[in-house]
Amino acid sequence: MSSDVLVVAEHANGKITDTTYELLGKAKELSSSLGGQAVVLLIGQPSLSAQLGAADLVISVDGAGLADYTAEGYERVAAEQVAQRQPRVVLISTTTQGLDLAGALSAMADAPLASYVVDVAVEDAAVVTTSQIYGGKIMAEVELGGPTAICAAIAGSFPADAGRGDGAPNVEFVAATDASDQRITFRALIEPDASDVDITAADVLVAIGRGIGSKDDIELVQELADALGAPLAASRPITDAGWLPKTRQVGKSGLTVKPRGYLMFGISGAPEHLEGMRDAELIIACNTDEAAPIFDVAHYGTTLDLFDLLPALTEQLGG
């Protein structure tokens, strides 16, 4: 067992993702406490190692079928490297890819996994994680034992700037083992239609969640949005139901927005949504559940019924 902290890097469209830099900054902090190194595992795209200057070491594993993420290929590489190097901590982000990878790696490496992590610390040589559970209503603190522990951290939990660096990292290039028996191949990345409104550029956003009730009730929120001159955004349940296009989704598997004003109706505040909007300058929330996690981040909030509040607001705005 080593005292290193291993970050599993993610990349998209020729760039290292911000979530990787968030994890790398935390890895540098943890490895300093443990007396090890901050190591990044970069699978596929070896040229991107130059973007990881803050790492003490980059392990660049490349081979057939690894240029883009596939569960089968990346799980195999990650499991091999964890078994070989036995880092004390493995950091993975709770992105779509990370959620796929973390559970499989935990089973393959027979290592404990903490998910939805918002903090990791070393206390008396022990690795202690804090996770959000029950939609963020409870914070669970757990000490992770074993030679290796895996932490799947919520994107946005750590500052990305701490993981950025201009220097050239030490890079160890590794050839992947034969993957000719791999059953999954990457064919294409299908991205949402870009012709819709760009919610990331809006000064004000009006967002709806599951609490809106039905597709027919969206018209009520749209009237307020029109009166404000603001686009309509949504949490994932709304786009999964097909009520609004994917281009309107805010959150971990959607878009990150930083408007001057973010008005929310019927959104409880699940961690996945908070990741995409917590940096808005002004957050106003409406949810009938006074214990909803959204009130922990909102600057202003109300438990009024949205169907009573919306018409009144629209009328006041002259809509």
C-alpha positions, 0 to 999 in steps of 0.5 A: 500500500502506498500513501498516494492519492490517485485521481481518475481524469476525465476528458471531453472534446480534447480538454481535461474537464474542470471536475478533474482539476477539482479532484486534483486540487483535493488530491494535493491536499490529501497526499501532503497529509498522507506523505504521498503524491498526487497522481493522475490516471489519464486513460486515452488521449496521452497528449492531454497530460500536458494540461495536468501540470499540478500533478506530481505524476501522470500515469498515461495509459493508451491503447486501442479503444481508449480514446473515448470512454467505454465502461468496459475499457476504462474499468479494466485499465483503472482496476489494473492500475489500482491493483498495481499501485495500491493508492491510499485514496482514489478520487472519482467525480460523480459525473455520468462517467464517474458514477459508472466507473466508481461502483465497478472499480470498487467491486473489482478492487474490493475497496470501500466506496463513499459516494456523493462526497462533498469533503475528504480529510485526513484525521489521525492518519485515517481517511474521513469522508462527508457525503450528502444523502437523502437528496442532501438532507443528511450529511454522513461522515464515514471513516474509510478503512482498508488499504485503498478507499474510493471516493466519488465526489460531487462536482463543484465540491472543491475549487478547480483552481487548486488543481491547475498548474502551468508546469510540465508534469512527470509522465509515465506512459503505459501501454494498455493490455490487449483489449481485443476481447472488448465487447463495447466500442465507442461509436459517436457522441450525440450532443443536444441540439444547439439551436435552442436558447443558450441558458448559460448566457442568460442574466436571469433564469426561471427554473422548474422542477418536479413540483410543477406537477404536470406539463400543462402547468409549465405555461403558468411558469412560462408567463412569469419568465416572459414577463421577466424576459428570461429563459425557462430552465429545468431540473433533470426530471423535467427534461427526462419526462420530455417536457423541456429539451435537454438544452434547458437542463441545469445540473451535473448531467446538464449545464452549469449556469451563473446568472445574476438571478435564479428563480426556482419553482418546485425544485427540492435541491438535489445535489445533482441540480445544485452543482449546476447553479450554486454560483448564481449571484441571487437564488430565490426558491419556492418549495412547499417543503420547508426542509427542502435542501434548496433553502440551504443555498437560496438567498431568499425562499418561500413555502407558498404554493407555487400555483398561488405565487406565480400568478401574483408575481406575473401580475405585479410585473405587468404580465 
